[in-house]
Structures are given as C-alpha cells and as structure tokens.
Amino acid sequence: MKRIVFILMLISVCVSGSAQNKETLKERIARWKSDMAEFNEGRSGTEQNQAVLDTIAWLQAEQALKDSSFVIEADAVTFKYGTRVQVNSTTNFISMEGDRAVIQISPSYVYGGPNGVGGITVDGTVSNVSLTSDKKGRIHFSMYVTGRAVNATVSVTMTPGTNRAVVQVSPTFSSNDVRLEGYLVPAEHSRVFEGTSI
C-alpha cells in the first residue's frame, strides 16, 4: 500500500513540477528526500542493509571485470537441450586472471570425471575482450578463450544492483552451448576448487 502511495506521490510531483517551473532544484531534491524517507519507514532495516550490500557487490563485480580478475561461481547450469541442474558453486565456475581463463563444469556429485571433481576443466588464453553497458545499465562482457581443449566465446550479462550473472559459453566447433548462472566476485574473494585441466 505504501508503495502505491509513493508512486502516486511521485506522479503528482512530476505533474506539479512541470506546472510550477518556479520551484528550484534544491527544493525538489529536499521534497524527494522527504518522500524517500517516508517510503523507507515501511521497510525493515534488513531490507535496506541488503540493498546496500547488493549495490557494493555489483560495483566490486564491475571493477573485477575491468581488472580482468574475476570468478563467476555458478549455482545452476543449463545444457544444450534445456536441461537445467543445480550445481555446487565451488566446483562450477568460469574465471579470468590476466590473459588466462578457466571453464569448469562439474555437475556430478558421484563420479570423478576427467578433472577429478565430477566434470571437465578446460583452460586457455583470452583474446577479443569486450566490456560495454546498455541504456538500462546492464553490463555485457565477452571474451574468446583458446586452448588445447577449448575454443569458445564466453558472454556475461549482469543487471544493475546485483552481482548475479548469466553466462553463455558457445564453443566454436560445436553447438554444445552451455549457460551458467551464479555470482561474479573478484578473484581474490573466490572460494572455488579447480580440478585437473584436460
């Protein structure tokens, strides 16, 4: 209910603001701050703290992309035909450190796999790095990874206000695309376990 009241107040402020050009920018900001304080009264301190933490995590993630030093710790993987599985984020990840990238997908908790942790691990050299943002503030990052067992484009998308990322891994010589979802963190904050590379 308070949210609806707040939205109605914002609309009335916009309408009255356009009708009354005499109001100064300082007065508008003061009124906006007052409206926001009233809106936040209904929110718990925990919600406000979480919003601040999410914003900090997003800013750290953006800087990690710019520094070419990050890890995306995946908690879900979607395979070629749409099968989506929940996975362990310590053994499913994509990382970049300088010009080296690692792609590790380990959906199995039972079998060791070629990497020793239930799946495969491939690493390679990074090229064609691109980092952009769109009008809505979404961050788009892409890189090409070349190695003995991998030639793939890795595309990352992050929305503003969270370090939650969606990653598309598209191999060059096959159509075995894989989608990972997880949290992007600076490499020094990561807690992943890297298996044996192919």
RAURGI-V408232 format. One record per run of one state. SS is the DSSP state (H for helix, E for strand, L for the rest). FROM is the first residue (numbers start at 1). LEN is the number of residues. If there is no record, write none. Layout:
BEGIN
ss->[SS SS]
from->[FROM FROM]
len->[LEN LEN]
END
This chain:
BEGIN
ss->[L H L H L H L E L E L E L E L E L E L E L E L E H L]
from->[1 2 20 25 42 45 67 69 79 84 87 93 98 100 106 120 134 139 147 151 159 164 172 178 187 190]
len->[1 18 5 17 3 22 2 10 5 3 6 5 2 6 14 14 5 8 4 8 5 8 6 9 3 9]
END
